[in-house]
C-alpha cells in the first residue's frame, strides 16, 4: 500500500524533509572542510610512510585522486606534490600534527551530520569524540596504503599474465576490470563512515548502513561522470573565476559529494526508524555490531 502512513511513504518523507532542511548547509560545510583537509591528510600520510622508513612510497595520492574528476585531480595532484616535496624533517612532523587536528575536524563534521539525521544529541564529551576522530584518521591512512599496495599487485599481475601467458589474455582483461577497485573502495569507505560515526544505539546490524553507502557511492561516481560535461556546457569556469577556476570546480565537486553523503545519512536514518515507534528489539548479531569499543 502506497500513501500517507505506509512504510515507503514515511521513509521517503523523512529523507526528503531532512535533506531539504539540512542538505545544502551540511554539503557546503563538507565541501569547505574537504578542500581544507585533503592536503593535511596527505601530509599525515607522508609522515606515516616516513616513520616506517619508506618515504618514497607515498604515491597513494594517485589512488585518492582516481576517485575525482580529471580536472579536479590534476589541480590537486600538482599542489599536493609541491606541499609534500617542501615539507621534510621536523617541518613534516609539525605539519602532520596540524593535519591531524584539521582532518579530525572533518571527521567530527561527518559525525554531526549523522547525529542530526538520526535526531540524537551528543552522547560523549568533546575530547572523547576528538580522540576517536584521530584514530579514524590513522586508520584511514593505513587502509589507503593497503589499497594502493593492492592496486600495484593487480597491475603487476596483469602485466605478467599479458607478457608470459598470451593465451590467457582474457584473464588479464578480467584483472584489468579490477580497476573498478576505487569504486568498491569508495563504497567500503562510505559504509565504514556510516557505521563507525553513527550514534551507538543505531550502530547495530538491524539498522542497515549499506543503502546510504550505496547511494553515496553512486552519487559520487555520477558526479565524476556528469560534472565535466556540465562545466563544459557553460564554457568552463575560467571566464568567471580566472585562475581560481580549478578551485571552484573542486569545491563544486566536493559539494556534490557532501550532498550525497547527507542524502545517504538520511536514508539510513529513515530506514532505521521511519516512524516514532521506538527502537527495534536487539539480537545477538546486533550486540556484536554495535561495537561498544568505539564509545570507550
RODO-2510 file (C-alpha; in nm, 4 decimals, decimal comma):
residues 296
     n   res          X          Y          Z
     1     x     0,0000     0,0000     0,0000
     2     x     0,1344     0,3382    -0,1008
     3     x     0,0143     0,6526     0,0683
     4     x     0,0332     0,8532     0,3911
     5     x     0,1118     0,6254     0,6826
     6     x     0,2706     0,3490     0,4745
     7     x     0,6316     0,2424     0,5319
     8     x     0,7553     0,3624     0,1932
     9     x     0,5794     0,6965     0,2281
    10     x     0,7207     0,7605     0,5754
    11     x     1,0756     0,6674     0,4729
    12     x     1,0583     0,8928     0,1655
    13     x     0,9070     1,1764     0,3681
    14     x     1,1803     1,1628     0,6307
    15     x     1,4555     1,1576     0,3698
    16     x     1,3114     1,4440     0,1643
    17     x     1,2327     1,6633     0,4655
    18     x     1,5737     1,6013     0,6230
    19     x     1,7746     1,6649     0,3063
    20     x     1,5643     1,9674     0,2112
    21     x     1,6196     2,1266     0,5508
    22     x     1,9885     2,0494     0,6040
    23     x     2,1359     1,9165     0,2792
    24     x     2,2734     2,2398     0,1355
    25     x     2,4109     2,3625     0,4688
    26     x     2,5981     2,0431     0,5505
    27     x     2,7116     1,9936     0,1891
    28     x     2,8679     2,3401     0,1859
    29     x     3,0403     2,2775     0,5175
    30     x     3,1721     1,9410     0,3984
    31     x     3,2957     2,0915     0,0698
    32     x     3,4926     2,3610     0,2520
    33     x     3,6366     2,1186     0,5075
    34     x     3,7265     1,8631     0,2394
    35     x     3,9307     2,1193     0,0481
    36     x     4,0811     2,2385     0,3763
    37     x     4,1611     1,8858     0,4990
    38     x     4,2803     1,6993     0,1914
    39     x     4,6353     1,8386     0,1903
    40     x     4,6803     1,7929     0,5678
    41     x     4,5630     1,4343     0,5158
    42     x     4,8352     1,3843     0,2556
    43     x     5,0887     1,5341     0,4973
    44     x     4,9789     1,2910     0,7701
    45     x     5,0176     1,0070     0,5216
    46     x     5,3632     1,1271     0,4211
    47     x     5,4687     1,1408     0,7861
    48     x     5,3377     0,7864     0,8351
    49     x     5,5363     0,6337     0,5484
    50     x     5,8427     0,8315     0,6580
    51     x     5,8076     0,6800     1,0054
    52     x     5,8094     0,3272     0,8619
    53     x     6,1189     0,4094     0,6562
    54     x     5,9706     0,4276     0,3062
    55     x     5,9185     0,7982     0,2295
    56     x     5,9427     0,7400    -0,1439
    57     x     5,6388     0,5100    -0,1394
    58     x     5,3709     0,7658    -0,0631
    59     x     5,2236     0,7573    -0,4104
    60     x     4,8825     0,6724    -0,2709
    61     x     4,7825     1,0287    -0,3544
    62     x     4,7141     0,8936    -0,7009
    63     x     4,4812     0,6321    -0,5536
    64     x     4,2766     0,9067    -0,3891
    65     x     4,2692     1,1251    -0,6990
    66     x     4,1405     0,8440    -0,9229
    67     x     3,8065     0,8894    -0,7474
    68     x     3,7786     1,2517    -0,8644
    69     x     3,7083     1,4249    -1,1976
    70     x     4,0211     1,4676    -1,4098
    71     x     4,0240     1,8479    -1,3805
    72     x     3,9951     1,8332    -1,0013
    73     x     4,2559     1,5562    -0,9765
    74     x     4,5052     1,7478    -1,1920
    75     x     4,4723     2,0620    -0,9818
    76     x     4,5043     1,8775    -0,6501
    77     x     4,7877     1,6480    -0,7643
    78     x     5,0207     1,9321    -0,8599
    79     x     4,9599     2,1185    -0,5351
    80     x     4,9870     1,8045    -0,3207
    81     x     5,3231     1,7067    -0,4669
    82     x     5,4514     2,0613    -0,4130
    83     x     5,3419     2,0539    -0,0487
    84     x     5,4979     1,7139     0,0180
    85     x     5,8258     1,7992    -0,1557
    86     x     5,8671     2,1131     0,0565
    87     x     5,7799     1,9556     0,3913
    88     x     6,0653     1,7378     0,5165
    89     x     6,2139     1,6592     0,8557
    90     x     6,0717     1,8488     1,1564
    91     x     5,8554     2,0632     0,9282
    92     x     5,6825     1,7484     0,8028
    93     x     5,6043     1,6307     1,1549
    94     x     5,4780     1,9720     1,2616
    95     x     5,2538     1,9760     0,9567
    96     x     5,1342     1,6252     1,0439
    97     x     5,0258     1,7386     1,3915
    98     x     4,8307     2,0301     1,2463
    99     x     4,6945     1,7967     0,9808
   100     x     4,5672     1,5502     1,2397
   101     x     4,3614     1,8198     1,4075
   102     x     4,2290     1,9548     1,0776
   103     x     4,1293     1,6154     0,9389
   104     x     3,9743     1,5075     1,2693
   105     x     3,7596     1,8220     1,2489
   106     x     3,6320     1,6921     0,9173
   107     x     3,5518     1,3585     1,0862
   108     x     3,3569     1,5420     1,3561
   109     x     3,1557     1,7252     1,0906
   110     x     3,0559     1,3905     0,9400
   111     x     2,9582     1,2708     1,2872
   112     x     2,7401     1,5791     1,3334
   113     x     2,5666     1,5116     1,0008
   114     x     2,4794     1,1618     1,1216
   115     x     2,3659     1,2820     1,4631
   116     x     2,1328     1,5339     1,3036
   117     x     1,9975     1,2734     1,0631
   118     x     1,9190     1,0290     1,3436
   119     x     1,7935     1,3039     1,5740
   120     x     2,0405     1,2209     1,8516
   121     x     2,2282     1,4575     2,0830
   122     x     2,5948     1,4280     2,1839
   123     x     2,6499     1,1185     2,3971
   124     x     3,0118     1,1758     2,4998
   125     x     3,2385     1,4707     2,5869
   126     x     3,4143     1,6620     2,3111
   127     x     3,7625     1,5222     2,3762
   128     x     3,6319     1,1656     2,3529
   129     x     3,4969     1,2192     2,0024
   130     x     3,8138     1,4026     1,9028
   131     x     4,0322     1,1084     2,0082
   132     x     3,8136     0,8706     1,8077
   133     x     3,8472     1,1073     1,5114
   134     x     4,2270     1,0949     1,5394
   135     x     4,2164     0,7148     1,5488
   136     x     3,9982     0,7107     1,2372
   137     x     4,2489     0,9361     1,0575
   138     x     4,5325     0,6940     1,1373
   139     x     4,3187     0,4011     1,0275
   140     x     4,2304     0,5773     0,7028
   141     x     4,5975     0,6338     0,6195
   142     x     4,6780     0,2664     0,6815
   143     x     4,3831     0,1496     0,4695
   144     x     4,4847     0,3893     0,1933
   145     x     4,8342     0,2424     0,1868
   146     x     4,6919    -0,1113     0,1776
   147     x     4,4592    -0,0189    -0,1079
   148     x     4,7492     0,1306    -0,3006
   149     x     4,9576    -0,1836    -0,2440
   150     x     4,6688    -0,3976    -0,3697
   151     x     4,6366    -0,1830    -0,6804
   152     x     5,0096    -0,2277    -0,7539
   153     x     4,9743    -0,6045    -0,7104
   154     x     4,6809    -0,6131    -0,9536
   155     x     4,8705    -0,4112    -1,2130
   156     x     5,1779    -0,6342    -1,1801
   157     x     4,9682    -0,9484    -1,2192
   158     x     4,8079    -0,8048    -1,5315
   159     x     5,1475    -0,7305    -1,6892
   160     x     5,2894    -1,0746    -1,6036
   161     x     4,9915    -1,2582    -1,7498
   162     x     4,9887    -1,0473    -2,0653
   163     x     5,3643    -1,0996    -2,1222
   164     x     5,4187    -1,4657    -2,0324
   165     x     5,0812    -1,6256    -2,0974
   166     x     4,9467    -1,4696    -2,4189
   167     x     4,6673    -1,7258    -2,4438
   168     x     4,5368    -1,6056    -2,1121
   169     x     4,4759    -1,2517    -2,2305
   170     x     4,1139    -1,2823    -2,1261
   171     x     4,2308    -1,3414    -1,7702
   172     x     4,4417    -1,0278    -1,7957
   173     x     4,1352    -0,8399    -1,9150
   174     x     3,9473    -0,9671    -1,6145
   175     x     4,2222    -0,8445    -1,3848
   176     x     4,2161    -0,5158    -1,5724
   177     x     3,8495    -0,4929    -1,4841
   178     x     3,9533    -0,4731    -1,1200
   179     x     4,0142    -0,1066    -1,1847
   180     x     3,6672    -0,0736    -1,0517
   181     x     3,8546    -0,1258    -0,7204
   182     x     3,8312     0,2515    -0,6488
   183     x     3,4525     0,2187    -0,6780
   184     x     3,4454    -0,0684    -0,4304
   185     x     3,6849     0,1212    -0,2033
   186     x     3,4517     0,4221    -0,2135
   187     x     3,1555     0,2053    -0,1132
   188     x     3,3500     0,0428     0,1708
   189     x     3,4744     0,3822     0,2914
   190     x     3,1213     0,5241     0,2918
   191     x     2,9924     0,2163     0,4732
   192     x     3,2622     0,2446     0,7406
   193     x     3,1836     0,6134     0,7883
   194     x     2,8122     0,5451     0,8317
   195     x     2,8861     0,2611     1,0739
   196     x     3,1670     0,3991     1,2907
   197     x     3,0257     0,7523     1,3207
   198     x     2,6609     0,6560     1,3713
   199     x     2,5142     0,7056     1,7212
   200     x     2,5877     0,3926     1,9257
   201     x     2,2271     0,2768     1,9561
   202     x     2,1883     0,2905     1,5768
   203     x     2,5160     0,1147     1,5009
   204     x     2,3720    -0,2368     1,5333
   205     x     2,3259    -0,4757     1,2413
   206     x     1,9461    -0,4388     1,2429
   207     x     1,9872    -0,0798     1,1261
   208     x     2,1285    -0,1166     0,7713
   209     x     2,4134     0,1071     0,6577
   210     x     2,4580    -0,0241     0,3034
   211     x     2,1656     0,1694     0,1442
   212     x     2,3192     0,5048     0,2335
   213     x     2,6679     0,3872     0,1366
   214     x     2,5406     0,2577    -0,1989
   215     x     2,3574     0,5838    -0,2705
   216     x     2,6640     0,7891    -0,1756
   217     x     2,8890     0,5774    -0,3982
   218     x     2,6502     0,6095    -0,6941
   219     x     2,6111     0,9839    -0,6355
   220     x     2,9903     1,0209    -0,6170
   221     x     3,0603     0,8487    -0,9468
   222     x     2,7612     1,0120    -1,1105
   223     x     2,9194     1,3458    -1,0189
   224     x     3,2525     1,2337    -1,1676
   225     x     3,0770     1,1472    -1,4944
   226     x     2,8413     1,4423    -1,5264
   227     x     3,0325     1,7325    -1,3694
   228     x     3,2899     1,7740    -1,6525
   229     x     3,0103     1,7719    -1,9094
   230     x     2,8041     2,0225    -1,7142
   231     x     3,1018     2,2560    -1,6743
   232     x     3,1836     2,2344    -2,0462
   233     x     2,8248     2,3248    -2,1400
   234     x     2,8683     2,6606    -1,9691
   235     x     3,2055     2,7271    -2,1322
   236     x     3,4047     2,6413    -1,8217
   237     x     3,4611     2,8495    -1,5096
   238     x     3,7690     3,0351    -1,6348
   239     x     3,5635     3,3227    -1,7766
   240     x     3,4145     3,3893    -1,4329
   241     x     3,6814     3,2848    -1,1840
   242     x     4,0042     3,3126    -1,3843
   243     x     4,2922     3,1460    -1,2027
   244     x     4,0578     3,0201    -0,9307
   245     x     3,8546     2,8134    -1,1772
   246     x     4,0189     2,4870    -1,0689
   247     x     3,9469     2,5587    -0,7026
   248     x     3,5829     2,6397    -0,7780
   249     x     3,5342     2,3184    -0,9752
   250     x     3,6903     2,1244    -0,6854
   251     x     3,4576     2,2953    -0,4378
   252     x     3,1576     2,2188    -0,6589
   253     x     3,2562     1,8528    -0,6807
   254     x     3,3089     1,8277    -0,3048
   255     x     2,9731     1,9997    -0,2513
   256     x     2,8025     1,7374    -0,4663
   257     x     2,9780     1,4566    -0,2797
   258     x     2,8823     1,6167     0,0520
   259     x     2,5212     1,6402    -0,0610
   260     x     2,5316     1,2709    -0,1482
   261     x     2,6705     1,1936     0,1992
   262     x     2,3891     1,3879     0,3650
   263     x     2,1358     1,2085     0,1466
   264     x     2,2871     0,8716     0,2382
   265     x     2,2831     0,9569     0,6093
   266     x     1,9138     1,0468     0,5982
   267     x     1,8326     0,7319     0,4005
   268     x     1,9924     0,5171     0,6709
   269     x     1,8251     0,7159     0,9480
   270     x     1,4830     0,6880     0,7844
   271     x     1,5239     0,3127     0,7329
   272     x     1,6372     0,2718     1,0935
   273     x     1,3321     0,4372     1,2425
   274     x     1,0820     0,5639     0,9815
   275     x     0,8041     0,6180     1,2355
   276     x     0,8244     0,7136     1,6050
   277     x     0,7652     0,3610     1,7376
   278     x     1,0865     0,3292     1,9359
   279     x     1,3899     0,1155     1,8634
   280     x     1,3660    -0,2368     1,7281
   281     x     1,4288    -0,5332     1,9588
   282     x     1,8013    -0,6236     1,9659
   283     x     1,9508    -0,9567     1,8593
   284     x     2,2855    -1,1252     1,9328
   285     x     2,4238    -1,0044     1,5990
   286     x     2,3150    -0,6530     1,6917
   287     x     2,5124    -0,6734     2,0161
   288     x     2,8255    -0,7647     1,8199
   289     x     2,7879    -0,4969     1,5523
   290     x     2,7092    -0,2162     1,7961
   291     x     3,0878    -0,2018     1,8547
   292     x     3,0726    -0,0614     2,2037
   293     x     3,4516    -0,0267     2,1968
   294     x     3,4036     0,2794     1,9750
   295     x     3,2416     0,4515     2,2733
   296     x     3,5107     0,3674     2,5293
***
